[in-house]
């Protein structure tokens, strides 16, 4: 089965209408992990040259609400989107170039961290962002 058919099935399984822009946006998010909206728009326009910014924004919002993509926004960064959903993983961000990578849960089962005082909340997710320097930037700094 090809990827387009997979994306169509994902949309149908989520009770979403299958449209060319939604399929193209899903394809872009799966192809470009942690991409920002402008990057996704450029990728979608490779397949659908006349697609509007608003259509891509609307598709991202619908796909995020349906749980098909995840929106992240590290401090000081624009919103980014990824296809890895449902596993409560975390991220590491390079302070120099801004590259983002996935990090599995630090310890134990989701939500990975135990709050010292949950204030009566039933916590089901923790969002952790690690900050540092990626290998490429580290090698440039040490040379």
Backbone as JSON Lines, residues from 0, in Angstrom:
{"i":0,"aa":"X","n":[0.85,-1.19,0.0],"ca":[0.0,0.0,0.0],"c":[0.89,1.24,0.0]}
{"i":1,"aa":"X","n":[0.53,2.26,-0.76],"ca":[1.34,3.47,-0.82],"c":[0.98,4.43,0.32]}
{"i":2,"aa":"X","n":[1.87,5.38,0.55],"ca":[1.69,6.32,1.66],"c":[0.41,7.12,1.54]}
{"i":3,"aa":"X","n":[0.06,7.54,0.32],"ca":[-1.17,8.32,0.13],"c":[-2.38,7.53,0.59]}
{"i":4,"aa":"X","n":[-2.41,6.25,0.26],"ca":[-3.53,5.41,0.71],"c":[-3.53,5.29,2.23]}
{"i":5,"aa":"X","n":[-2.35,5.19,2.83],"ca":[-2.25,5.14,4.3],"c":[-2.81,6.41,4.92]}
{"i":6,"aa":"X","n":[-2.46,7.56,4.35],"ca":[-2.94,8.83,4.89],"c":[-4.46,8.95,4.72]}
{"i":7,"aa":"X","n":[-4.98,8.49,3.61],"ca":[-6.43,8.49,3.4],"c":[-7.11,7.63,4.46]}
{"i":8,"aa":"X","n":[-6.56,6.46,4.72],"ca":[-7.12,5.58,5.75],"c":[-7.06,6.21,7.13]}
{"i":9,"aa":"X","n":[-5.97,6.9,7.43],"ca":[-5.85,7.58,8.72],"c":[-6.95,8.62,8.88]}
{"i":10,"aa":"X","n":[-7.18,9.4,7.84],"ca":[-8.23,10.41,7.89],"c":[-9.6,9.77,8.07]}
{"i":11,"aa":"X","n":[-9.87,8.73,7.3],"ca":[-11.16,8.04,7.4],"c":[-11.36,7.43,8.78]}
{"i":12,"aa":"X","n":[-10.31,6.83,9.33],"ca":[-10.4,6.21,10.66],"c":[-10.67,7.24,11.75]}
{"i":13,"aa":"X","n":[-10.29,8.49,11.49],"ca":[-10.53,9.57,12.44],"c":[-11.82,10.32,12.13]}
{"i":14,"aa":"X","n":[-12.6,9.78,11.21],"ca":[-13.88,10.38,10.8],"c":[-13.69,11.77,10.21]}
{"i":15,"aa":"X","n":[-12.56,11.97,9.52],"ca":[-12.29,13.24,8.85],"c":[-12.51,13.07,7.35]}
{"i":16,"aa":"X","n":[-12.98,14.14,6.75],"ca":[-13.15,14.14,5.3],"c":[-11.76,14.06,4.65]}
{"i":17,"aa":"X","n":[-11.64,13.22,3.65],"ca":[-10.38,13.07,2.93],"c":[-10.32,14.15,1.85]}
{"i":18,"aa":"X","n":[-9.32,15.05,1.98],"ca":[-9.12,16.09,0.98],"c":[-7.66,16.06,0.54]}
{"i":19,"aa":"X","n":[-7.42,16.54,-0.66],"ca":[-6.03,16.58,-1.15],"c":[-5.13,17.4,-0.24]}
{"i":20,"aa":"X","n":[-5.55,18.58,0.25],"ca":[-4.68,19.32,1.15],"c":[-4.37,18.57,2.45]}
{"i":21,"aa":"X","n":[-5.35,17.89,3.03],"ca":[-5.08,17.15,4.26],"c":[-4.1,16.01,4.02]}
{"i":22,"aa":"X","n":[-4.27,15.31,2.91],"ca":[-3.33,14.23,2.58],"c":[-1.93,14.81,2.37]}
{"i":23,"aa":"X","n":[-1.84,15.93,1.66],"ca":[-0.54,16.56,1.4],"c":[0.11,17.06,2.68]}
{"i":24,"aa":"X","n":[-0.69,17.62,3.6],"ca":[-0.15,18.09,4.87],"c":[0.35,16.9,5.7]}
{"i":25,"aa":"X","n":[-0.43,15.83,5.78],"ca":[0.03,14.63,6.49],"c":[1.33,14.12,5.9]}
{"i":26,"aa":"X","n":[1.42,14.08,4.6],"ca":[2.63,13.62,3.93],"c":[3.83,14.5,4.31]}
{"i":27,"aa":"X","n":[3.62,15.81,4.32],"ca":[4.71,16.73,4.67],"c":[5.16,16.54,6.11]}
{"i":28,"aa":"X","n":[4.21,16.38,7.03],"ca":[4.57,16.2,8.44],"c":[5.33,14.88,8.64]}
{"i":29,"aa":"X","n":[4.92,13.84,7.95],"ca":[5.61,12.55,8.06],"c":[7.0,12.6,7.41]}
{"i":30,"aa":"X","n":[7.14,13.39,6.36],"ca":[8.42,13.49,5.65],"c":[9.4,14.43,6.35]}
{"i":31,"aa":"X","n":[8.87,15.45,7.02],"ca":[9.7,16.51,7.61],"c":[9.44,16.63,9.1]}
{"i":32,"aa":"X","n":[10.02,15.74,9.91],"ca":[9.75,15.78,11.35],"c":[10.15,17.13,11.96]}
{"i":33,"aa":"X","n":[9.31,17.63,12.83],"ca":[9.54,18.88,13.57],"c":[9.6,20.1,12.65]}
{"i":34,"aa":"X","n":[8.9,20.04,11.51],"ca":[8.88,21.16,10.57],"c":[7.97,22.27,11.06]}
{"i":35,"aa":"X","n":[8.33,23.5,10.73],"ca":[7.47,24.62,11.05],"c":[6.43,24.78,9.94]}
{"i":36,"aa":"X","n":[5.49,25.67,10.15],"ca":[4.38,25.83,9.21],"c":[4.87,26.27,7.83]}
{"i":37,"aa":"X","n":[5.81,27.2,7.77],"ca":[6.3,27.66,6.47],"c":[6.93,26.53,5.67]}
{"i":38,"aa":"X","n":[7.68,25.66,6.34],"ca":[8.3,24.52,5.67],"c":[7.23,23.56,5.17]}
{"i":39,"aa":"X","n":[6.2,23.36,5.97],"ca":[5.1,22.48,5.56],"c":[4.36,23.08,4.36]}
{"i":40,"aa":"X","n":[4.12,24.38,4.38],"ca":[3.45,25.04,3.25],"c":[4.27,24.85,1.98]}
{"i":41,"aa":"X","n":[5.58,25.05,2.04],"ca":[6.42,24.87,0.85],"c":[6.34,23.43,0.34]}
{"i":42,"aa":"X","n":[6.36,22.47,1.25],"ca":[6.28,21.06,0.85],"c":[4.93,20.74,0.21]}
{"i":43,"aa":"X","n":[3.86,21.24,0.8],"ca":[2.52,20.99,0.26],"c":[2.38,21.62,-1.12]}
{"i":44,"aa":"X","n":[2.95,22.79,-1.28],"ca":[2.86,23.47,-2.59],"c":[3.65,22.74,-3.67]}
{"i":45,"aa":"X","n":[4.55,21.85,-3.29],"ca":[5.22,21.01,-4.27],"c":[4.23,20.09,-4.97]}
{"i":46,"aa":"X","n":[3.19,19.67,-4.25],"ca":[2.14,18.82,-4.82],"c":[0.91,19.62,-5.26]}
{"i":47,"aa":"X","n":[0.61,20.65,-4.5],"ca":[-0.59,21.46,-4.75],"c":[-0.18,22.93,-4.82]}
{"i":48,"aa":"X","n":[0.31,23.4,-5.96],"ca":[0.88,24.75,-6.06],"c":[-0.06,25.88,-5.65]}
{"i":49,"aa":"X","n":[-1.36,25.69,-5.78],"ca":[-2.31,26.76,-5.5],"c":[-2.9,26.74,-4.1]}
{"i":50,"aa":"X","n":[-2.43,25.84,-3.25],"ca":[-3.0,25.74,-1.9],"c":[-2.68,27.03,-1.12]}
{"i":51,"aa":"X","n":[-3.65,27.5,-0.37],"ca":[-3.46,28.73,0.4],"c":[-2.83,28.45,1.75]}
{"i":52,"aa":"X","n":[-2.22,29.49,2.32],"ca":[-1.68,29.38,3.68],"c":[-2.79,28.94,4.64]}
{"i":53,"aa":"X","n":[-3.96,29.56,4.5],"ca":[-5.06,29.28,5.42],"c":[-5.49,27.82,5.35]}
{"i":54,"aa":"X","n":[-5.5,27.25,4.17],"ca":[-5.88,25.84,4.03],"c":[-4.9,24.94,4.76]}
{"i":55,"aa":"X","n":[-3.6,25.25,4.68],"ca":[-2.6,24.46,5.39],"c":[-2.76,24.65,6.9]}
{"i":56,"aa":"X","n":[-2.94,25.9,7.35],"ca":[-3.17,26.15,8.78],"c":[-4.4,25.39,9.27]}
{"i":57,"aa":"X","n":[-5.49,25.48,8.52],"ca":[-6.72,24.78,8.91],"c":[-6.49,23.28,8.97]}
{"i":58,"aa":"X","n":[-5.79,22.73,7.98],"ca":[-5.51,21.29,7.97],"c":[-4.67,20.89,9.17]}
{"i":59,"aa":"X","n":[-3.64,21.67,9.49],"ca":[-2.81,21.37,10.65],"c":[-3.64,21.39,11.94]}
{"i":60,"aa":"X","n":[-4.53,22.36,12.07],"ca":[-5.38,22.44,13.26],"c":[-6.3,21.23,13.37]}
{"i":61,"aa":"X","n":[-6.92,20.84,12.25],"ca":[-7.83,19.69,12.25],"c":[-7.06,18.41,12.56]}
{"i":62,"aa":"X","n":[-5.9,18.23,11.94],"ca":[-5.1,17.02,12.15],"c":[-4.57,16.94,13.58]}
{"i":63,"aa":"X","n":[-4.23,18.09,14.15],"ca":[-3.77,18.12,15.54],"c":[-4.92,17.78,16.48]}
{"i":64,"aa":"X","n":[-6.08,18.38,16.25],"ca":[-7.25,18.11,17.1],"c":[-7.66,16.64,17.03]}
{"i":65,"aa":"X","n":[-7.46,16.02,15.87],"ca":[-7.83,14.61,15.7],"c":[-6.75,13.67,16.25]}
{"i":66,"aa":"X","n":[-5.62,14.22,16.66],"ca":[-4.55,13.39,17.21],"c":[-3.7,12.7,16.16]}
{"i":67,"aa":"X","n":[-3.79,13.15,14.92],"ca":[-2.99,12.54,13.85],"c":[-1.6,13.16,13.75]}
{"i":68,"aa":"X","n":[-1.46,14.4,14.2],"ca":[-0.16,15.05,14.3],"c":[-0.08,15.73,15.66]}
{"i":69,"aa":"X","n":[1.13,16.04,16.07],"ca":[1.35,16.7,17.36],"c":[2.02,18.04,17.11]}
{"i":70,"aa":"X","n":[1.53,19.05,17.78],"ca":[2.1,20.4,17.7],"c":[2.98,20.61,18.91]}
{"i":71,"aa":"X","n":[4.21,21.05,18.68],"ca":[5.1,21.4,19.78],"c":[5.58,22.83,19.56]}
{"i":72,"aa":"X","n":[5.95,23.5,20.64],"ca":[6.47,24.85,20.51],"c":[7.46,25.12,21.63]}
{"i":73,"aa":"X","n":[8.71,24.72,21.41],"ca":[9.73,25.01,22.42],"c":[9.86,26.52,22.63]}
{"i":74,"aa":"X","n":[10.23,26.91,23.82],"ca":[10.38,28.32,24.16],"c":[11.26,29.04,23.12]}
{"i":75,"aa":"X","n":[10.76,30.17,22.63],"ca":[11.52,30.96,21.67],"c":[11.44,30.45,20.24]}
{"i":76,"aa":"X","n":[10.61,29.45,19.99],"ca":[10.5,28.84,18.67],"c":[9.08,28.99,18.15]}
{"i":77,"aa":"X","n":[8.95,28.92,16.84],"ca":[7.62,28.88,16.23],"c":[7.05,27.47,16.43]}
{"i":78,"aa":"X","n":[5.77,27.32,16.21],"ca":[5.14,26.01,16.33],"c":[5.73,25.07,15.3]}
{"i":79,"aa":"X","n":[5.87,23.82,15.71],"ca":[6.39,22.78,14.83],"c":[5.46,21.57,14.94]}
{"i":80,"aa":"X","n":[5.5,20.72,13.94],"ca":[4.58,19.59,13.88],"c":[5.35,18.29,13.64]}
{"i":81,"aa":"X","n":[4.82,17.22,14.24],"ca":[5.45,15.92,14.08],"c":[4.39,14.84,13.98]}
{"i":82,"aa":"X","n":[4.79,13.7,13.43],"ca":[3.87,12.59,13.24],"c":[3.9,11.6,14.39]}
{"i":83,"aa":"X","n":[4.86,11.7,15.27],"ca":[4.95,10.77,16.4],"c":[3.97,11.23,17.48]}
{"i":84,"aa":"X","n":[2.87,10.51,17.59],"ca":[1.8,10.88,18.53],"c":[1.5,9.73,19.47]}
{"i":85,"aa":"X","n":[0.92,10.06,20.61],"ca":[0.37,9.05,21.5],"c":[1.34,8.35,22.42]}
{"i":86,"aa":"X","n":[2.6,8.75,22.43],"ca":[3.55,8.04,23.29],"c":[4.21,8.93,24.34]}
{"i":87,"aa":"X","n":[3.8,10.18,24.44],"ca":[4.31,11.1,25.45],"c":[5.83,11.18,25.46]}
{"i":88,"aa":"X","n":[6.45,11.22,24.28],"ca":[7.9,11.4,24.22],"c":[8.23,12.88,24.41]}
{"i":89,"aa":"X","n":[9.51,13.16,24.54],"ca":[9.97,14.52,24.79],"c":[10.9,14.96,23.67]}
{"i":90,"aa":"X","n":[11.53,16.11,23.85],"ca":[12.39,16.66,22.8],"c":[13.66,17.25,23.38]}
{"i":91,"aa":"X","n":[14.69,17.28,22.55],"ca":[15.94,17.96,22.87],"c":[16.15,18.99,21.76]}
{"i":92,"aa":"X","n":[16.51,20.22,22.16],"ca":[16.65,21.33,21.22],"c":[18.07,21.87,21.31]}
{"i":93,"aa":"X","n":[18.7,22.07,20.16],"ca":[20.03,22.67,20.13],"c":[19.91,24.18,20.33]}
{"i":94,"aa":"X","n":[20.65,24.7,21.29],"ca":[20.63,26.14,21.58],"c":[21.3,26.95,20.47]}
{"i":95,"aa":"X","n":[22.13,26.31,19.66],"ca":[22.87,27.03,18.62],"c":[22.08,27.1,17.32]}
{"i":96,"aa":"X","n":[21.69,25.95,16.78],"ca":[21.04,25.93,15.46],"c":[19.53,25.69,15.51]}
{"i":97,"aa":"X","n":[19.01,25.26,16.66],"ca":[17.57,25.05,16.82],"c":[17.06,23.7,16.36]}
{"i":98,"aa":"X","n":[17.93,22.79,15.93],"ca":[17.48,21.47,15.51],"c":[16.81,20.77,16.69]}
{"i":99,"aa":"X","n":[15.77,19.99,16.39],"ca":[15.0,19.3,17.42],"c":[15.07,17.8,17.16]}
{"i":100,"aa":"X","n":[15.23,17.04,18.22],"ca":[15.22,15.58,18.11],"c":[14.3,15.01,19.18]}
{"i":101,"aa":"X","n":[13.77,13.82,18.91],"ca":[12.91,13.13,19.87],"c":[13.75,12.48,20.96]}
{"i":102,"aa":"X","n":[13.18,12.44,22.18],"ca":[13.79,11.76,23.31],"c":[12.69,10.93,23.96]}
{"i":103,"aa":"X","n":[12.93,9.65,24.14],"ca":[11.94,8.81,24.82],"c":[11.82,9.24,26.28]}
{"i":104,"aa":"X","n":[10.79,8.78,26.94],"ca":[10.54,9.14,28.33],"c":[11.78,8.92,29.18]}
{"i":105,"aa":"X","n":[11.99,9.82,30.1],"ca":[13.18,9.78,30.93],"c":[13.18,8.57,31.86]}
{"i":106,"aa":"X","n":[12.12,8.39,32.61],"ca":[12.05,7.29,33.57],"c":[10.61,6.83,33.7]}
{"i":107,"aa":"X","n":[10.38,5.54,33.65],"ca":[9.05,4.99,33.96],"c":[8.02,5.2,32.88]}
{"i":108,"aa":"X","n":[6.79,4.94,33.26],"ca":[5.67,5.05,32.34],"c":[5.2,6.5,32.25]}
{"i":109,"aa":"X","n":[4.46,6.79,31.18],"ca":[3.89,8.13,31.02],"c":[3.06,8.45,32.25]}
{"i":110,"aa":"X","n":[3.12,9.62,32.84],"ca":[3.67,10.82,32.24],"c":[5.15,11.03,32.49]}
{"i":111,"aa":"X","n":[5.9,10.05,32.85],"ca":[7.35,10.08,32.97],"c":[7.88,10.77,34.22]}
{"i":112,"aa":"X","n":[7.17,11.71,34.7],"ca":[7.61,12.44,35.89],"c":[6.48,12.48,36.9]}
{"i":113,"aa":"X","n":[6.84,12.41,38.15],"ca":[5.84,12.49,39.21],"c":[5.91,13.89,39.82]}
{"i":114,"aa":"X","n":[4.81,14.6,39.77],"ca":[4.77,15.95,40.34],"c":[4.83,15.87,41.86]}
{"i":115,"aa":"X","n":[5.56,16.8,42.46],"ca":[5.66,16.8,43.92],"c":[4.32,17.13,44.56]}
{"i":116,"aa":"X","n":[3.48,17.92,43.88],"ca":[2.13,18.23,44.35],"c":[1.26,18.41,43.12]}
{"i":117,"aa":"X","n":[0.37,17.48,42.88],"ca":[-0.49,17.55,41.69],"c":[-1.66,18.5,41.87]}
{"i":118,"aa":"X","n":[-1.8,19.1,43.06],"ca":[-2.87,20.07,43.32],"c":[-4.25,19.53,42.94]}
{"i":119,"aa":"X","n":[-4.45,18.24,43.16],"ca":[-5.74,17.63,42.89],"c":[-5.95,17.2,41.45]}
{"i":120,"aa":"X","n":[-5.0,17.5,40.57],"ca":[-5.12,17.13,39.17],"c":[-4.82,15.64,38.99]}
{"i":121,"aa":"X","n":[-5.46,15.04,38.03],"ca":[-5.11,13.69,37.59],"c":[-4.19,13.87,36.38]}
{"i":122,"aa":"X","n":[-2.9,13.8,36.58],"ca":[-1.91,14.1,35.54],"c":[-1.77,12.9,34.61]}
{"i":123,"aa":"X","n":[-1.85,13.17,33.29],"ca":[-1.71,12.1,32.31],"c":[-0.62,12.35,31.28]}
{"i":124,"aa":"X","n":[0.06,13.49,31.38],"ca":[1.11,13.8,30.41],"c":[2.09,14.79,31.03]}
{"i":125,"aa":"X","n":[3.35,14.64,30.68],"ca":[4.37,15.6,31.07],"c":[5.09,16.06,29.81]}
{"i":126,"aa":"X","n":[5.35,17.34,29.71],"ca":[6.07,17.86,28.56],"c":[7.44,18.33,29.03]}
{"i":127,"aa":"X","n":[8.46,17.66,28.53],"ca":[9.83,17.96,28.93],"c":[10.61,18.36,27.7]}
{"i":128,"aa":"X","n":[11.36,19.43,27.81],"ca":[12.25,19.83,26.72],"c":[13.65,19.95,27.3]}
{"i":129,"aa":"X","n":[14.55,19.17,26.73],"ca":[15.96,19.25,27.1],"c":[16.63,20.24,26.15]}
{"i":130,"aa":"X","n":[17.56,21.01,26.67],"ca":[18.28,21.99,25.87],"c":[19.77,21.66,25.92]}
{"i":131,"aa":"X","n":[20.45,21.88,24.82],"ca":[21.88,21.62,24.77],"c":[22.44,22.0,23.42]}
{"i":132,"aa":"X","n":[23.53,21.35,23.04],"ca":[24.18,21.61,21.77],"c":[24.25,20.31,20.99]}
{"i":133,"aa":"X","n":[23.78,20.33,19.75],"ca":[23.77,19.14,18.9],"c":[25.2,18.74,18.52]}
{"i":134,"aa":"X","n":[25.38,17.51,18.06],"ca":[26.72,17.06,17.68],"c":[27.38,17.93,16.61]}
{"i":135,"aa":"X","n":[26.62,18.37,15.6],"ca":[27.21,19.2,14.54],"c":[27.72,20.53,15.09]}
{"i":136,"aa":"X","n":[26.92,21.18,15.93],"ca":[27.33,22.46,16.5],"c":[28.47,22.28,17.5]}
{"i":137,"aa":"X","n":[28.45,21.18,18.23],"ca":[29.53,20.89,19.19],"c":[30.87,20.72,18.47]}
{"i":138,"aa":"X","n":[30.86,20.04,17.31],"ca":[32.1,19.83,16.59],"c":[32.62,21.11,15.99]}
{"i":139,"aa":"X","n":[31.73,22.0,15.58],"ca":[32.16,23.31,15.05],"c":[32.78,24.14,16.16]}
{"i":140,"aa":"X","n":[32.19,24.12,17.34],"ca":[32.71,24.89,18.47],"c":[34.07,24.4,18.94]}
{"i":141,"aa":"X","n":[34.29,23.07,18.86],"ca":[35.55,22.54,19.36],"c":[36.68,22.59,18.34]}
{"i":142,"aa":"X","n":[36.35,22.96,17.07],"ca":[37.43,23.04,16.09],"c":[38.03,24.41,16.01]}
